[in-house]
């Protein structure tokens, strides 16, 4: 039986939180920032929680986290 491997792309994108869910960074903050308001960019800084229906899939990609 081969070793289980962590999906490295997923490992860079998701972090586990205390309640068993996963947090992720918000999108739309990489470029074309001049037309976005300061308030919008500030709110995009905060991490977001992934949807409950996606937790099973992320846990599968990150077996050791």
N, C-alpha and C positions, 0 to 999 in steps of 0.2 A: 504494500500500500504506500503510495507516495505521500510526502509531507503535505500538510495543508499550508497554503500560502495566503498571506494577507494581500489584498488588492491595494497596491501602493498609491494609486490615484485616489481611492476612497480614504486611505489613511491620512492623506494630506488635506482632505476636505471636511472630514467629520471628526468631532470629539465627543466622547460619551459624557453625559452628565449624571448626577447622583440618582436621579429617578429612573435611570435605565434608558432614557431617550438619547437623542443625538442632537448636538447643535451644529450649525453650519453658518458660514458667512453669507451675507446678503449679496445679491448680484447687482449689476448696474452702477458699479462704482469704480470701474477701471479707466474709462476714457470718456470723452465728450462731457466733461464735468462743468464747463462754463455755462451751459444753458440750464443746468439743474440748480435749484435753490439751495441755499446754505442749510435750511431746515431739512430738506430732503436728503442731502448728503450726510448730515449729522445722524439722522434716523437710520440710514443704511449702514452706519458703523456698527450698530448693535447686532449681536449674533441672533440668529433665528433658530427655531426648533423645526426639525423635519417632521413631516406629517406622520401620523400614527400608522397609516397604511404602508409607509415606506421603511419602517423600523426593521421589519423582518429581513428585507433585502439588504439593508446596510449591515445588519448583524452577520449575515452570510458572507459579506465581503470582508468583514473585520472579525475573524473568528477568535482572535486572542486579545481583543480590546474590550 
